[in-house]
Amino acid sequence: MIKSFLAKFSSLEEKLFLSLMIIMGLFPVLPNKLKPLPVVILILITIWILMKSPKRKIKTGSILYPIILSSLLIIYAVSLLYTDNLRIGFKRLETGASLFIVPWAFYHLSERISWKKEHLKALLHTYFWSAVVYAVIIIIFFYSIGYYRGEQTLEYCLSWLDGMLWGLSQHAIYASMIISIAALMIPYIYQDYKGWKKILLALGGILLIYILFLMFRKGVIIAISLSALIFLMKHWRKIGLVRIGLITTVLLIAGFLVKDKIAERVIEMFSVDTYAQVDVDKSTSMRFTVYNCVIDDIKKSPLIGHGIGDGYELIETCLEEKHGIVFHDSKLRKNSHNQYLGIWLYCGLIGLGLFLIQLFLYFKKAVSTKNLFFIQLTLFFTVVLFTENILNRQTGVLLFALFLNLFFFMQLATDSKAAQND
């Protein structure tokens, strides 16, 4: 079976790209120190192919595409000229390096290799099962520190998830993102499974949903719900009411297992007191307070921002001066908790405008080519960006840069090849 699958890749370039897809698929279980490995492999493959095949096989269009899709990091670099904290500024550039590297690498690859649907299948299957393994590891970890024996609270276990999970430590938000992307893949790999294998796939999906509810990051839940809704709206007749009912039942069962935690977070989000007074123990209340501080600071320099290194200190100053809130633990430092506001704070309207153009290009390509999974991914990231600064941390940057640029340039190459064959 494996030999017949590999036989579909005739050239060395195609086989190398297959290896990249598999390594990307292993992302959920790659130790944190190896999380950038897909980017490293991508760079090496790109260099090798450029040396071996300098001439383009497919003309995918304007070089403006990689320029625009990598422009955010360029704007970040320019803002170093006027930031007050160069140390944090350079650290952010290092963390976000993939935002520049990945679009250019995929651009060159897209013009020199043949993209096959089997490449995508390898990525989807590998990523899904890697995420299932990651979910199992989380459950084992929670059991080991006492959650399932009633010895520790869920909040305590989630705090340990970010720092103590055997080389795979992630904040619950980023763990939820990893799991969510895998959950969105289920409809696209479902047809490849027969008999008892479909049961395994269903069990894997239930496990992923359970973990999502266990962590219950509101922004991620909203993002994956909207992305899943698009699929249901597109295929509701094909799926049928019975299957939709089964999906709803699974969601209700998974939610019931952690119903108290979900109820607490939902009540907090819709409570008037959450917004009427500042409560450092309630995430929604603190976010609302931080948003107000960020908006006040944006008003002081709306066009070019304050510089890539200044976000933390500006927010800290505002919280202390206006609300008397001081966090002595550096781990509790607050960012803008909204990537759009964060970019506006760092780089002004110029930076925000370029970033919105970038997102528009992803959406335009996804919609124009009717690539539903690409549409779902773009919507997922766009919504999560409203509640988290995912481009400030390595995991968020890698997921965003690798997946969106892969699908953009893969679709661009496919369209260009089809146009040339007409």
C-alpha positions as CSV (number, residue, x, y, z in Angstrom):
1,M,0.0,0.0,0.0
2,I,2.8,2.4,0.9
3,K,4.7,1.4,-2.2
4,S,1.7,2.1,-4.4
5,F,1.2,5.5,-2.8
6,L,4.9,6.4,-3.2
7,A,4.8,5.3,-6.9
8,K,2.5,8.3,-7.6
9,F,5.5,10.6,-7.0
10,S,7.7,10.2,-10.1
11,S,10.4,12.8,-9.6
12,L,12.7,13.4,-6.7
13,E,11.3,16.9,-6.3
14,E,7.8,15.5,-5.7
15,K,9.2,13.0,-3.2
16,L,11.0,15.7,-1.3
17,F,7.9,17.8,-1.2
18,L,6.0,14.7,0.1
19,S,8.5,14.5,2.9
20,L,7.8,18.2,3.7
21,M,4.1,17.5,3.9
22,I,4.6,14.6,6.3
23,I,6.9,16.7,8.5
24,M,4.2,19.4,8.5
25,G,1.7,16.8,9.4
26,L,3.8,15.8,12.4
27,F,3.7,19.3,13.8
28,P,1.3,18.5,16.7
29,V,3.8,16.0,18.2
30,L,7.1,17.7,17.3
31,P,8.8,18.8,20.5
32,N,8.8,22.6,20.9
33,K,12.5,22.8,20.1
34,L,11.8,21.1,16.8
35,K,8.6,22.9,15.9
36,P,10.5,25.1,13.3
37,L,11.7,21.9,11.6
38,P,9.1,22.1,8.8
39,V,10.4,25.6,7.9
40,V,14.0,24.4,8.0
41,I,13.1,21.5,5.7
42,L,11.2,23.9,3.5
43,I,14.2,26.2,3.1
44,L,16.6,23.3,2.3
45,I,14.2,21.8,-0.3
46,T,13.7,25.3,-1.9
47,I,17.5,25.9,-2.1
48,W,18.1,22.5,-3.6
49,I,15.4,22.9,-6.2
50,L,16.5,26.4,-7.1
51,M,20.0,25.1,-7.7
52,K,18.8,22.1,-9.7
53,S,15.9,23.8,-11.6
54,P,16.6,27.5,-11.7
55,K,14.1,28.0,-14.6
56,R,10.4,28.2,-13.9
57,K,8.1,25.4,-15.1
58,I,5.0,27.2,-14.3
59,K,4.4,31.0,-14.3
60,T,2.2,31.6,-11.3
61,G,1.9,35.3,-11.6
62,S,3.2,38.5,-10.1
63,I,6.1,38.5,-7.7
64,L,3.9,41.0,-5.7
65,Y,2.3,38.0,-4.1
66,P,5.2,36.9,-1.9
67,I,6.1,40.6,-1.3
68,I,2.7,41.4,0.1
69,L,2.4,38.1,2.0
70,S,5.7,38.7,3.7
71,S,5.3,42.5,4.2
72,L,4.3,42.3,7.9
73,L,7.7,41.3,9.0
74,I,9.3,44.0,6.9
75,I,7.1,46.6,8.6
76,Y,8.1,45.1,11.9
77,A,11.7,45.5,11.0
78,V,11.2,49.2,9.9
79,S,9.4,49.9,13.3
80,L,12.7,49.0,15.1
81,L,13.9,52.5,14.0
82,Y,11.5,54.1,16.5
83,T,10.8,51.5,19.1
84,D,12.0,52.1,22.7
85,N,12.6,48.4,23.5
86,L,15.0,46.9,20.9
87,R,15.5,43.7,22.9
88,I,11.8,42.7,22.6
89,G,11.7,44.1,19.1
90,F,14.4,41.8,17.8
91,K,12.9,38.9,19.7
92,R,9.7,39.5,17.9
93,L,11.5,39.6,14.6
94,E,13.1,36.3,15.4
95,T,9.8,34.7,16.4
96,G,8.1,36.0,13.3
97,A,10.8,35.1,10.8
98,S,8.6,32.5,9.2
99,L,6.2,35.2,8.1
100,F,8.9,36.3,5.7
101,I,10.6,33.0,4.8
102,V,7.6,30.8,4.2
103,P,5.8,32.9,1.5
104,W,9.0,33.2,-0.6
105,A,9.9,29.5,-0.3
106,F,6.4,28.3,-1.3
107,Y,6.4,30.9,-4.1
108,H,9.6,29.4,-5.7
109,L,8.5,25.8,-5.1
110,S,5.1,26.5,-6.7
111,E,6.8,27.4,-9.9
112,R,9.2,24.4,-10.1
113,I,7.4,21.3,-8.9
114,S,4.1,19.5,-9.6
115,W,1.6,19.7,-6.8
116,K,-0.5,16.5,-6.5
117,K,-3.6,15.8,-4.4
118,E,-1.7,13.0,-2.8
119,H,0.6,15.6,-1.3
120,L,-2.4,17.2,0.5
121,K,-3.7,13.8,1.6
122,A,-0.4,13.0,3.2
123,L,-0.5,16.2,5.1
124,L,-4.1,15.9,6.2
125,H,-3.9,12.3,7.4
126,T,-0.5,12.7,9.2
127,Y,-1.6,15.9,10.9
128,F,-5.0,14.5,12.0
129,W,-3.5,11.4,13.7
130,S,-0.6,13.4,15.1
131,A,-3.2,15.7,16.8
132,V,-5.0,12.6,18.1
133,V,-1.8,11.4,19.7
134,Y,-1.2,14.9,21.1
135,A,-4.7,14.8,22.6
136,V,-4.0,11.4,24.2
137,I,-0.7,12.8,25.7
138,I,-2.7,15.7,27.2
139,I,-5.1,13.3,28.8
140,I,-2.3,11.2,30.2
141,F,-0.6,14.3,31.5
142,F,-3.7,15.5,33.2
143,Y,-4.2,12.1,34.8
144,S,-0.6,12.1,36.0
145,I,-1.0,15.4,37.9
146,G,-4.3,14.4,39.4
147,Y,-7.2,16.0,37.4
148,Y,-9.1,12.8,36.7
149,R,-8.7,11.6,40.3
150,G,-10.1,14.9,41.6
151,E,-6.9,16.0,43.2
152,Q,-6.3,19.1,41.0
153,T,-8.6,21.6,39.4
154,L,-8.8,22.1,35.7
155,E,-7.4,25.6,35.9
156,Y,-4.4,24.2,37.8
157,C,-3.8,21.5,35.1
158,L,-4.2,24.0,32.3
159,S,-1.5,26.2,33.9
160,W,0.8,23.2,34.0
161,L,0.1,22.5,30.4
162,D,2.1,25.6,29.5
163,G,5.5,24.7,30.8
164,M,5.5,21.1,32.1
165,L,4.1,18.9,29.3
166,W,7.1,16.7,28.5
167,G,8.6,18.8,25.7
168,L,5.2,19.6,24.2
169,S,4.2,22.5,26.5
170,Q,1.7,24.9,25.0
171,H,-0.6,27.6,26.3
172,A,-4.1,26.2,26.2
173,I,-4.9,28.6,23.3
174,Y,-2.2,27.2,21.0
175,A,-3.0,23.6,22.0
176,S,-6.6,24.3,21.1
177,M,-5.6,25.8,17.7
178,I,-3.5,22.7,16.9
179,I,-6.5,20.4,17.8
180,S,-9.0,22.6,16.0
181,I,-7.1,22.5,12.6
182,A,-7.1,18.7,12.9
183,A,-10.9,18.6,13.7
184,L,-11.5,20.7,10.5
185,M,-9.7,18.0,8.5
186,I,-12.1,15.2,9.3
187,P,-14.6,15.7,6.5
188,Y,-11.8,15.8,3.9
189,I,-10.2,12.5,5.0
190,Y,-13.5,10.6,5.9
191,Q,-13.9,9.1,2.4
192,D,-10.4,7.5,2.7
193,Y,-11.5,5.2,5.5
194,K,-13.6,2.0,5.3
195,G,-15.2,-0.3,7.9
196,W,-13.6,-0.3,11.3
197,K,-11.2,2.4,10.3
198,K,-14.1,4.8,10.1
199,I,-14.9,3.9,13.7
200,L,-11.3,4.8,14.7
201,L,-11.6,8.1,12.8
202,A,-14.8,8.9,14.6
203,L,-13.3,8.1,18.0
204,G,-10.3,10.3,17.1
205,G,-12.7,13.1,16.3
206,I,-14.6,12.7,19.5
207,L,-11.3,12.8,21.4
208,L,-10.3,16.1,19.7
209,I,-13.7,17.7,20.4
210,Y,-13.4,16.6,24.1
211,I,-10.0,18.3,24.4
212,L,-11.4,21.5,22.8
213,F,-14.2,21.6,25.3
214,L,-11.8,20.7,28.2
215,M,-9.7,23.8,27.4
216,F,-12.6,25.9,26.2
217,R,-10.8,28.9,24.9
218,K,-13.7,31.1,23.8
219,G,-12.0,32.7,20.8
220,V,-10.9,29.3,19.4
221,I,-14.3,27.8,20.0
222,I,-16.0,30.6,18.1
223,A,-13.5,30.4,15.3
224,I,-13.8,26.6,14.8
225,S,-17.6,26.8,15.1
226,L,-17.9,29.4,12.3
227,S,-15.5,27.4,10.2
228,A,-17.4,24.2,10.7
229,L,-20.7,26.0,10.1
230,I,-19.5,27.0,6.6
231,F,-19.0,23.3,5.8
232,L,-22.4,22.3,7.1
233,M,-24.1,25.1,5.1
234,K,-22.3,23.9,2.0
235,H,-23.0,20.2,2.4
236,W,-26.1,20.0,4.7
237,R,-28.1,18.1,2.1
238,K,-25.4,15.7,1.4
239,I,-24.6,15.2,5.1
240,G,-28.2,14.7,6.0
241,L,-30.2,15.4,9.1
242,V,-29.3,12.1,10.7
243,R,-25.5,12.8,10.5
244,I,-26.0,16.4,11.6
245,G,-28.0,15.0,14.6
246,L,-25.1,12.6,15.4
247,I,-22.6,15.4,15.2
248,T,-24.7,17.6,17.5
249,T,-25.1,14.7,20.0
250,V,-21.3,14.2,20.1
251,L,-20.8,17.9,20.8
252,L,-23.4,17.8,23.5
253,I,-21.8,14.8,25.2
254,A,-18.3,16.3,25.0
255,G,-19.7,19.5,26.4
256,F,-21.5,17.8,29.2
257,L,-18.3,16.2,30.4
258,V,-17.0,19.7,31.3
259,K,-20.3,21.5,31.6
260,D,-19.4,23.4,34.8
261,K,-16.4,25.0,33.2
262,I,-18.2,25.9,30.0
263,A,-21.1,27.4,32.0
264,E,-18.7,29.5,34.1
265,R,-17.0,31.0,31.0
266,V,-20.2,31.6,29.1
267,I,-21.8,33.3,32.1
268,E,-18.7,35.5,32.6
269,M,-18.8,36.5,28.9
270,F,-22.4,37.7,29.0
271,S,-22.4,39.1,32.6
272,V,-22.8,42.9,32.9
273,D,-20.5,43.0,35.8
274,T,-17.7,41.6,33.6
275,Y,-17.6,44.9,31.7
276,A,-18.8,47.3,34.5
277,Q,-15.8,46.7,36.8
278,V,-12.2,45.4,36.4
279,D,-11.7,41.9,37.8
280,V,-8.2,40.5,37.3
281,D,-9.5,37.0,38.0
282,K,-11.8,37.1,35.0
283,S,-10.2,36.8,31.6
284,T,-13.1,38.6,29.7
285,S,-13.0,41.5,32.1
286,M,-9.2,41.8,31.8
287,R,-9.4,41.6,28.0
288,F,-11.9,44.4,27.9
289,T,-9.7,46.6,30.1
290,V,-6.6,45.8,28.0
291,Y,-8.5,46.7,24.8
292,N,-9.4,50.1,26.3
293,C,-5.7,50.7,27.2
294,V,-4.5,49.6,23.7
295,I,-7.0,51.9,22.0
296,D,-5.9,54.9,24.1
297,D,-2.2,54.2,23.2
298,I,-3.1,53.8,19.5
299,K,-4.7,57.2,19.5
300,K,-1.3,58.7,20.4
301,S,0.4,57.4,17.2
302,P,-2.3,56.0,14.9
303,L,-0.3,56.2,11.6
304,I,3.0,54.5,12.3
305,G,2.4,53.1,15.8
306,H,4.9,52.9,18.7
307,G,7.3,50.2,17.4
308,I,7.4,46.4,17.6
309,G,9.0,46.3,21.0
310,D,6.8,48.6,23.0
311,G,3.5,46.8,23.4
312,Y,4.0,45.2,26.9
313,E,5.4,48.4,28.5
314,L,2.6,50.6,27.1
315,I,-0.1,48.3,28.4
316,E,1.6,47.8,31.8
317,T,1.8,51.6,32.2
318,C,-1.8,52.1,31.3
319,L,-3.0,49.3,33.7
320,E,-1.0,50.7,36.6
321,E,-1.9,54.4,36.0
322,K,-5.6,54.0,35.2
323,H,-6.6,50.9,37.2
324,G,-3.8,50.3,39.8
325,I,-3.1,46.9,38.4
326,V,0.5,45.6,38.6
327,F,1.6,42.1,37.5
328,H,5.0,41.3,39.2
329,D,5.3,37.9,37.4
330,S,6.6,38.4,33.9
331,K,4.5,35.5,32.7
332,L,1.4,37.5,33.5
333,R,2.4,40.4,31.3
334,K,-0.5,41.4,29.0
335,N,-0.4,41.8,25.2
336,S,-3.2,43.4,23.3
337,H,-5.1,40.0,23.1
338,N,-6.2,41.1,19.6
339,Q,-3.7,40.8,16.7
340,Y,-5.3,43.5,14.7
341,L,-5.1,46.0,17.6
342,G,-1.5,44.7,18.3
343,I,-0.3,45.4,14.8
344,W,-2.0,48.8,14.8
345,L,-0.3,49.5,18.2
346,Y,3.1,48.4,16.8
347,C,3.1,49.6,13.2
348,G,0.1,52.0,12.9
349,L,-2.5,52.0,10.1
350,I,0.3,51.3,7.6
351,G,1.1,48.0,9.1
352,L,-2.5,47.1,9.8
353,G,-3.5,48.0,6.2
354,L,-0.8,45.7,4.7
355,F,-1.8,42.9,7.0
356,L,-5.5,43.2,6.0
357,I,-4.5,43.1,2.4
358,Q,-2.6,39.9,3.1
359,L,-5.7,38.3,4.7
360,F,-7.8,39.6,1.7
361,L,-5.5,37.8,-0.7
362,Y,-5.9,34.5,1.2
363,F,-9.7,34.9,1.2
364,K,-9.8,36.0,-2.4
365,K,-7.8,33.0,-3.6
366,A,-9.7,30.5,-1.4
367,V,-13.1,31.8,-2.5
368,S,-12.3,32.2,-6.2
369,T,-11.0,28.7,-6.4
370,K,-13.9,27.3,-4.2
371,N,-11.4,25.5,-2.0
372,L,-13.6,25.0,1.0
373,F,-10.9,23.8,3.4
374,F,-8.8,26.8,2.5
375,I,-11.8,29.1,3.2
376,Q,-12.3,27.4,6.5
377,L,-8.6,27.8,7.5
378,T,-8.5,31.4,6.5
379,L,-11.7,32.1,8.4
380,F,-10.4,30.2,11.5
381,F,-7.2,32.2,11.7
382,T,-9.0,35.5,10.9
383,V,-11.4,35.0,13.8
384,V,-8.8,33.8,16.3
385,L,-6.7,36.9,15.5
386,F,-9.5,39.0,17.1
387,T,-8.9,37.4,20.5
388,E,-5.2,36.4,20.5
389,N,-1.8,37.7,19.4
390,I,-1.0,34.4,17.8
391,L,1.8,36.0,15.6
392,N,3.7,36.8,18.8
393,R,4.4,33.2,19.6
394,Q,6.3,30.5,17.7
395,T,3.4,28.0,17.4
396,G,0.9,30.6,16.2
397,V,3.3,32.0,13.7
398,L,4.2,28.6,12.3
399,L,0.6,27.4,11.9
400,F,-0.5,30.7,10.3
401,A,2.5,30.9,7.9
402,L,2.8,27.3,6.9
403,F,-0.9,26.4,6.3
404,L,-2.2,29.6,4.7
405,N,0.8,30.1,2.4
406,L,0.9,26.4,1.4
407,F,-2.7,26.5,0.3
408,F,-2.4,29.9,-1.4
409,F,0.6,29.0,-3.6
410,M,-0.6,25.4,-4.1
411,Q,-3.9,26.8,-5.5
412,L,-2.0,29.5,-7.4
413,A,0.2,26.9,-9.1
414,T,-2.8,24.7,-9.9
415,D,-4.7,27.6,-11.5
416,S,-1.7,28.7,-13.5
417,K,-1.1,25.2,-14.8
418,A,-4.7,24.8,-15.8
419,A,-4.6,28.2,-17.6
420,Q,-1.5,27.2,-19.5
421,N,-3.0,23.9,-20.6
422,D,-6.1,25.6,-22.0
